[in-house]
Amino acid sequence: MATAPTSSVRPRSRATHPTTAGLALFALGSPESCIDVFEKDIATPAKGSWEDPIIVRRDNLGVVGEFGITTAGVKADAQGEFLTGGSWSNLSGHVKIEEIREHYWPFVSHYTPVLPAADFTSPGAADYGVRAATMVHGNSYAMSVEAWTDDGEVFEPGPRYAKLADDVLVVPVVLGVWFDPYNPKIPVLEAVYGGRNLFDFSPLWVDDQAAPLPYFTSASEKVTPQHLASPNPLFASEIDEPDPYWVADMAPDRFETPPDEIWTACGIQFQVVAYYVAQYPDAWVNHCSTNSLNFGDPEWALEAELAADPLLPHIEELDPIYVSYGDLSECSSDLLGGFVGSTPGKGRFIEIDYNRPSATTAHELGHALGLDHVGSEVGKDNLMLEYVGGEHEVLTEKQCDQARAMAKQFSERYDTFNWQTGRTYSETVPEPPKGDDSGGDITLPEQTGTCCLVDGDAVVVDGSCDKELPEDACAMVCCENPNNKTTRYACEQLGAPEVECAGPK
C-alpha cells in the first residue's frame, strides 16, 4: 500500500515576525487550532487522513477551521458568503493546498492568503475559511495552514486530505472576453479575472513544481497545469501579507452567484481549462441574434491565443463549453425580446453580457447542458425561467437528471484529457464517452464574399439574411472595390449581418 506523502509546508523564516520569550501558550480549556472542509461541501465524512480522506462534492475546495488565539489585539473583518473576502489585523499567513498525483507525488501547490470567515476580536477562537484550488477525479489534496500573530503566536494546523467524489461531474470550460478597443465599455482585465474566479475560486499564487511525466512542461521545465492558474497574482512575498488595500477578488465576481454554487445541487461542477482575450472584428456590428454568435468565433480566438501551445490540440479535441463575455448592452432592451445571454441551439457556445443579472451564467450553462426554458408553473425561483435574476437559482430533480446526462459526456472527456496530459495517472486509458453533446456546429454571420442587392423596396443580403428590411433602414456602401480594398455596409436594424463586399456591384 502507498504510504502517506510527507507534508511539504515550507518552513518560513519569521525574521519579520520574531518569536519572543513571552510566546503565549493556550490557557487551560482554550480552543485549539484546527482545519477541516466546509461542511456543506462534504459528501462523505471521514477522518481526513491519507487512508481515509474526506470526500467532497465541490471541485473548488472550501478549507475552514479556527485558530485558538490568546494574543491580544487580533481582529478580523469578514466579507462575502463564499469564503473569499475579508482581512485580519495583526495576523498573517496562508492556506496551502497540494494536488497529489499517483498517491505520492506533490503535483502542484496552491497558496492563498488565509481569510477570516467571521468577524473576530481576540482572545478566543477565530474562524477562517477560503476556497482555493481546482480538484479533479483521481488526485488527492492535502490541506494545511501556516499563520502567526505579530506577537509570535504560531498556528500550523494540518495536513488533512480530501478527494473529489467520483459521481461529481466536472464540465470543462474555455473562458473568453471580447472587447472593442475604440469603445472600451468592458474593463478587460477585470472581466478575465472575474470570469475565471467566478468558476474556479482560483488561488492567487501557484507554486510550479517538477512535473510528473508525461505532463507538458514549459521551457523552464516547470509545470503549468492550467492556463490562468493564477489570476490577480500576488508575489510570493505578498501571499502572507497582502497590501492592506488589497481585496480578495479570488472569487467570485461580487455581483454574481457562482455557477458551482447553484449546480452543486445536481452534482455538476465547471472548471476552466483555457482562456482567450479577443478584439471584435474590424467594423464589428452586434447583430443581437439569438440564433448565431454575435461576438466572433471563440475557437478561432483560442487558437490565436494559444498558437503553438502543445495543449491546444487536446483542448480542441476535448470539445469544452465556450463561455464568452462581451457587450450585449444593445440587445438587452425589453423591446423585441431583449437578452443579456444567449446559447444558440443549446450548443457549446455561450455569449453573456459583461453587465448581467446574478444567475445569468449559470442559466446559460443550463442551456449548454440541454435544458429549455420553463414556465413559472415549474417554480417562480427556477433557474431556467426565461428571465432570471438573483432569486432564480433552483433546479428540479428532473432538470438535474437531464443536465447530468449531457454533463457526463463532458466529464468523461475531461477525465481522458487529464490522463492524456498527465495531470492524473492510471495504468489504463479512461473509457472515451459515448454519444454526441456538441449541440451542432457554431453559426456565425457571413463575413466575406457577399454583395448587397436591391430588390424593390427592400435591401437583402444574398444567402445570409433571414429577414427583409426597408431600404432606408440600411446605410449601404457597395462595392466598386478600388485598389483591391473592400467596402462595407451596416444595417441599423437587428438581424441583418454586416458583410464584406468582395467584388464590383
C-alpha positions in Angstrom: 0.0 0.0 0.0 1.2 3.5 -0.8 2.4 5.5 2.2 1.2 8.9 3.0 3.2 11.7 1.5 5.2 14.0 3.7 3.6 17.4 4.0 5.6 19.9 2.2 4.6 23.0 4.1 7.7 25.0 3.7 9.5 26.3 6.8 9.1 30.0 6.9 11.7 32.4 8.1 10.0 34.5 10.7 12.6 37.2 10.9 9.9 39.8 10.4 7.7 38.0 13.0 10.2 37.1 15.7 9.1 34.6 18.3 9.6 36.2 21.7 10.4 34.7 25.1 6.8 35.6 26.1 5.2 33.4 23.4 1.6 33.0 24.6 0.5 29.4 25.2 -3.1 28.1 25.2 -4.8 28.6 28.5 -6.4 25.6 30.1 -9.6 24.9 28.3 -9.0 27.3 25.4 -9.7 26.1 21.9 -7.0 24.6 19.8 -6.4 25.3 16.2 -7.9 23.0 13.5 -8.5 22.6 9.8 -11.5 21.0 8.0 -13.6 21.1 4.9 -16.6 23.4 4.5 -19.4 21.4 6.0 -21.9 21.8 3.1 -19.3 20.6 0.7 -18.8 17.2 2.4 -20.2 14.2 0.5 -18.8 11.5 2.8 -17.4 12.4 6.3 -14.1 10.9 7.1 -11.1 11.3 9.4 -9.3 13.3 6.8 -6.2 11.1 6.9 -4.3 9.8 3.9 -6.0 6.4 4.3 -9.5 7.9 5.0 -9.8 11.2 3.0 -12.8 13.5 3.2 -14.9 13.1 0.0 -16.2 16.4 -1.3 -18.8 17.5 -3.8 -17.3 20.8 -4.9 -14.3 21.0 -7.2 -13.2 24.4 -5.7 -12.2 23.1 -2.3 -13.5 25.0 0.7 -11.0 24.9 3.6 -12.2 26.1 7.0 -11.1 25.9 10.6 -10.3 28.0 13.6 -7.3 29.5 15.4 -7.3 29.4 19.2 -5.8 32.9 19.6 -4.6 34.1 23.1 -2.7 37.1 21.8 -4.5 40.4 22.4 -5.2 42.8 19.5 -6.0 40.4 16.8 -9.1 41.4 14.8 -10.9 40.2 11.7 -13.3 41.7 9.3 -15.1 39.0 7.2 -16.7 39.8 3.9 -18.8 37.8 1.5 -20.6 34.5 1.8 -18.3 32.4 -0.4 -15.2 32.3 1.8 -13.4 34.7 -0.5 -13.1 38.1 1.3 -12.0 39.8 4.4 -8.9 41.0 6.3 -7.0 40.5 9.5 -5.3 42.9 11.8 -2.1 41.6 13.5 -2.3 38.2 11.9 -0.6 36.9 8.7 -0.5 33.6 6.9 -1.6 31.4 4.1 -3.6 28.3 3.2 -1.8 25.7 1.1 -3.4 23.0 -1.0 -1.2 20.4 -2.6 -2.5 18.4 -5.5 -1.0 14.9 -5.3 -0.9 12.7 -8.3 -0.4 8.9 -8.3 -0.9 8.7 -4.5 2.5 10.1 -3.6 3.7 12.9 -5.9 3.1 16.5 -4.9 2.0 17.7 -8.3 1.4 21.4 -7.7 0.9 23.6 -4.7 -1.8 26.3 -4.4 -1.3 29.2 -2.0 -3.8 31.9 -1.0 -3.9 34.3 2.0 -5.8 32.9 4.9 -9.1 34.8 5.2 -11.5 35.3 8.2 -14.8 33.5 8.0 -16.4 35.6 10.7 -15.7 38.9 12.4 -13.5 38.5 15.5 -11.7 40.2 18.3 -9.1 38.3 20.3 -8.6 36.4 22.5 -10.8 33.5 21.6 -11.5 31.1 18.7 -11.2 32.9 15.3 -12.9 31.2 12.3 -11.1 31.2 9.0 -12.0 29.9 5.6 -11.0 30.1 1.9 -12.0 28.5 -1.4 -9.0 27.7 -3.5 -7.6 25.2 -6.0 -9.4 23.1 -8.5 -10.0 19.4 -7.9 -10.2 16.6 -10.5 -11.0 12.9 -10.3 -8.2 10.6 -9.2 -5.9 13.0 -7.4 -5.6 13.6 -3.7 -5.5 17.0 -2.0 -3.5 17.9 1.2 -4.8 21.0 3.1 -2.6 22.8 5.6 -2.3 26.3 7.1 0.6 28.4 8.3 -0.2 31.6 10.2 1.1 33.7 13.1 0.3 36.8 15.0 2.5 39.9 15.1 3.5 38.9 18.7 4.7 35.5 17.5 1.9 33.1 18.3 2.1 30.4 15.7 -0.6 28.2 14.1 0.2 25.2 11.8 -2.9 23.0 11.5 -2.9 20.2 9.0 -2.3 18.3 6.9 -5.7 16.8 6.2 -6.6 15.0 3.0 -9.6 15.3 0.6 -10.7 13.8 -2.7 -13.4 14.8 -5.2 -16.4 12.4 -5.3 -16.4 10.1 -8.3 -20.0 10.9 -9.1 -19.5 14.6 -9.3 -19.4 15.6 -13.0 -16.7 18.2 -13.9 -17.5 20.1 -17.1 -14.6 21.8 -18.9 -15.0 25.4 -19.8 -13.0 27.8 -22.1 -13.4 31.4 -20.9 -13.3 34.3 -23.3 -13.5 38.0 -23.2 -14.3 40.1 -26.3 -13.6 43.9 -26.4 -13.7 46.9 -28.7 -10.5 48.9 -28.3 -12.3 52.0 -29.7 -15.2 51.8 -27.3 -13.9 50.1 -24.2 -17.1 49.5 -22.2 -15.6 46.4 -20.6 -12.7 46.5 -18.2 -10.9 43.6 -19.8 -8.6 42.5 -17.0 -11.5 42.7 -14.5 -13.6 40.7 -16.9 -11.0 38.0 -17.3 -10.2 37.7 -13.6 -13.9 37.9 -12.6 -14.9 35.3 -15.1 -12.2 32.8 -14.2 -12.7 33.3 -10.5 -16.4 33.0 -10.9 -15.9 29.4 -12.0 -12.8 28.2 -10.1 -12.1 30.4 -7.0 -8.5 30.2 -8.1 -5.7 30.7 -5.6 -3.7 33.9 -6.0 -0.3 32.1 -6.4 0.6 28.7 -7.7 4.0 27.2 -6.9 5.2 25.4 -10.0 6.9 22.1 -9.3 8.7 19.5 -11.3 6.1 17.8 -13.5 5.5 14.1 -13.3 5.7 12.8 -16.9 4.0 12.9 -19.3 2.6 16.2 -18.3 3.6 19.1 -20.7 6.3 21.3 -19.4 7.3 24.8 -20.3 10.8 25.9 -21.4 11.8 26.3 -17.7 10.9 22.7 -17.1 8.2 23.8 -14.7 4.6 22.5 -14.8 1.8 24.8 -15.8 -1.3 22.7 -15.0 -3.9 25.1 -16.4 -4.0 28.4 -18.2 -4.9 31.3 -15.9 -4.0 29.3 -12.9 -3.0 32.5 -11.0 -5.3 35.4 -11.9 -4.8 38.5 -9.8 -1.4 37.1 -8.7 0.3 38.3 -5.6 4.1 37.9 -5.5 5.3 35.1 -3.3 6.4 37.7 -0.7 2.9 39.1 -0.6 0.9 35.9 -0.1 1.2 36.0 3.7 0.9 39.8 4.0 -1.1 41.4 1.1 -1.3 45.1 0.9 -4.0 46.4 3.4 -5.9 47.9 0.4 -5.9 44.6 -1.4 -9.4 43.0 -1.8 -9.7 39.2 -2.1 -11.1 39.1 -5.6 -10.1 35.5 -5.9 -13.7 34.6 -6.4 -16.4 35.1 -7.1 -17.5 38.1 -9.1 -19.1 40.1 -6.3 -22.2 40.7 -8.4 -23.0 37.1 -9.5 -23.7 33.8 -7.9 -21.0 31.3 -8.9 -22.4 28.5 -11.2 -20.8 25.8 -9.0 -22.8 27.2 -6.0 -26.0 26.6 -7.9 -25.2 23.4 -9.8 -23.8 21.6 -6.8 -27.5 20.5 -6.2 -27.2 18.5 -9.4 -23.7 17.1 -8.7 -22.3 19.2 -11.6 -19.2 21.5 -11.4 -17.5 23.6 -14.1 -13.7 24.1 -14.5 -11.8 26.5 -16.7 -9.2 24.7 -18.9 -8.1 27.7 -21.0 -9.0 31.3 -21.8 -8.6 33.9 -24.5 -9.0 37.7 -24.9 -10.0 38.8 -28.4 -10.8 42.0 -30.2 -14.1 42.3 -32.1 -13.5 42.0 -35.9 -13.0 45.3 -37.8 -16.2 47.3 -38.2 -17.9 44.9 -36.0 -21.7 45.3 -35.5 -23.6 43.4 -32.9 -26.4 41.6 -34.6 -28.3 40.8 -31.4 -29.2 37.4 -32.7 -30.0 34.5 -30.5 -29.6 32.1 -33.5 -25.9 32.8 -34.1 -22.9 34.2 -32.3 -22.6 37.9 -32.0 -19.0 38.5 -30.8 -16.9 36.3 -33.0 -15.6 32.7 -33.3 -14.3 31.6 -29.9 -12.4 28.6 -31.4 -10.5 30.8 -33.7 -9.8 33.2 -30.8 -8.5 30.4 -28.7 -6.2 29.2 -31.5 -4.8 32.7 -31.8 -4.3 32.9 -28.0 -2.5 29.6 -27.6 -0.9 29.4 -31.0 1.9 26.8 -30.7 0.9 25.6 -27.2 1.1 21.8 -27.2 -2.0 21.7 -25.1 -4.2 23.3 -27.8 -4.9 20.1 -29.9 -6.0 18.3 -26.7 -8.3 21.3 -25.7 -9.9 21.3 -29.2 -10.4 17.5 -29.0 -12.0 18.0 -25.6 -14.9 19.9 -27.1 -15.4 22.1 -24.0 -18.1 24.6 -23.4 -17.1 28.1 -24.5 -18.3 30.9 -22.3 -17.6 34.3 -23.9 -18.2 37.7 -22.1 -18.7 40.8 -24.2 -21.0 43.8 -24.9 -24.7 42.9 -25.4 -26.0 46.1 -24.0 -27.7 47.0 -27.3 -29.6 43.7 -27.1 -30.8 44.0 -23.5 -33.9 46.2 -24.1 -37.2 44.6 -23.2 -38.4 45.6 -26.7 -38.1 42.8 -29.3 -37.4 40.2 -26.6 -34.1 41.6 -25.3 -31.5 39.4 -23.8 -28.2 39.5 -21.8 -27.1 35.9 -22.5 -27.5 33.5 -25.4 -26.7 29.9 -26.2 -27.6 29.3 -29.9 -29.2 25.9 -30.4 -28.4 24.8 -26.9 -24.9 24.2 -28.1 -21.4 24.5 -26.6 -21.0 28.2 -27.4 -22.4 30.8 -24.8 -22.3 34.6 -25.0 -23.0 36.7 -22.0 -23.2 40.5 -21.4 -20.5 41.7 -19.1 -23.2 43.5 -17.1 -25.8 40.8 -16.3 -28.1 39.6 -13.6 -26.5 37.4 -10.9 -27.7 34.0 -12.2 -27.2 34.5 -16.0 -24.0 32.5 -16.4 -25.5 29.5 -14.5 -28.7 29.8 -16.6 -26.9 29.7 -20.0 -24.8 26.8 -18.8 -28.1 25.0 -18.3 -28.9 25.5 -22.0 -25.5 24.2 -22.9 -26.4 21.0 -20.9 -29.6 20.6 -22.9 -32.2 22.4 -20.7 -35.0 24.5 -22.2 -36.8 27.5 -20.7 -39.6 26.7 -18.3 -42.7 28.5 -17.2 -43.5 29.8 -13.8 -45.6 26.8 -13.1 -42.4 24.8 -12.5 -41.4 27.3 -9.8 -41.1 31.0 -9.6 -37.5 30.6 -8.4 -36.4 28.2 -11.1 -33.0 28.9 -12.8 -34.4 28.1 -16.3 -37.1 30.7 -16.4 -36.7 32.9 -19.4 -35.8 36.0 -17.4 -33.6 35.2 -14.4 -32.4 37.3 -11.5 -30.7 36.7 -8.2 -33.7 34.9 -6.8 -33.8 32.3 -9.6 -31.4 29.6 -8.5 -33.4 26.4 -8.1 -33.3 23.3 -10.3 -35.8 20.4 -10.2 -34.8 16.8 -9.9 -35.9 16.2 -13.5 -33.8 19.1 -14.7 -30.8 17.7 -12.8 -31.3 14.3 -14.4 -31.4 15.8 -17.9 -28.4 18.0 -17.4 -26.4 15.2 -15.8 -26.9 13.0 -18.9 -25.1 15.6 -21.0 -22.6 16.7 -18.3 -21.5 13.1 -18.0 -20.1 13.1 -21.6 -18.2 16.4 -20.9 -16.9 15.0 -17.7 -15.7 11.7 -19.2 -13.9 13.6 -21.9 -12.3 15.8 -19.2 -11.1 12.7 -17.3 -9.5 11.4 -20.5 -7.9 14.9 -21.2 -6.4 14.9 -17.7 -5.0 11.4 -18.2 -3.6 12.3 -21.6 -1.9 15.4 -20.4 -0.5 13.7 -17.3 -2.4 15.7 -14.7 -3.8 12.4 -13.4 -2.3 8.9 -13.8 -3.8 5.4 -14.2 -2.5 2.2 -15.8 -5.4 2.1 -18.2 -6.8 4.7 -20.5 -10.1 6.1 -19.4 -13.1 5.0 -21.5 -14.0 7.7 -24.1 -17.5 9.0 -23.7 -20.4 7.7 -25.9 -22.9 9.9 -27.6 -22.8 13.4 -29.0 -23.2 16.6 -26.9 -21.8 19.0 -29.5 -25.2 20.8 -29.8 -24.5 21.4 -33.5 -21.8 23.5 -35.2 -21.2 27.1 -34.4 -23.1 29.5 -36.6 -21.5 32.9 -37.4 -22.9 35.7 -39.6 -21.5 35.6 -43.1 -18.4 37.8 -43.2 -16.9 37.6 -46.8 -17.8 37.2 -50.4 -21.3 38.6 -50.5 -22.5 41.8 -52.1 -25.5 44.0 -51.3 -28.6 43.6 -53.6 -31.6 45.9 -54.0 -34.9 44.1 -54.5 -37.8 46.5 -54.9 -38.2 48.4 -51.7 -36.1 46.0 -49.6 -32.5 45.5 -49.0 -31.4 41.9 -48.7 -28.1 40.2 -48.2 -27.6 37.3 -50.6 -27.7 34.0 -48.9 -27.2 35.2 -45.3 -30.0 37.4 -44.1 -33.2 35.8 -42.9 -35.4 38.9 -42.9 -36.1 41.8 -45.3 -35.5 45.3 -44.2 -36.8 48.6 -45.6 -34.1 50.3 -47.8 -34.0 53.4 -45.6 -33.0 51.1 -42.6 -29.6 50.5 -44.1 -26.5 52.6 -44.6 -25.3 50.9 -47.8 -21.9 51.2 -49.5 -21.5 48.7 -52.2 -19.0 47.8 -53.8 -16.6 49.1 -56.6 -13.6 47.7 -54.7 -10.9 50.1 -55.9 -7.3 49.1 -55.4 -8.5 45.7 -54.2 -9.9 47.2 -51.0 -13.2 46.1 -49.6 -16.1 48.3 -48.6 -18.8 47.5 -46.1 -22.4 48.4 -45.2 -24.0 48.2 -41.9 -27.7 47.6 -41.2 -29.2 49.5 -38.3 -31.9 47.1 -37.7 -31.5 43.9 -35.7 -30.9 40.6 -37.6 -29.0 41.6 -40.7 -25.3 40.9 -40.6 -22.5 43.2 -41.7 -20.8 41.8 -44.8 -17.6 42.4 -46.6 -18.2 43.2 -50.3 -15.8 41.1 -52.3 -16.3 42.5 -55.8 -18.0 45.1 -58.0 -21.7 45.9 -57.6 
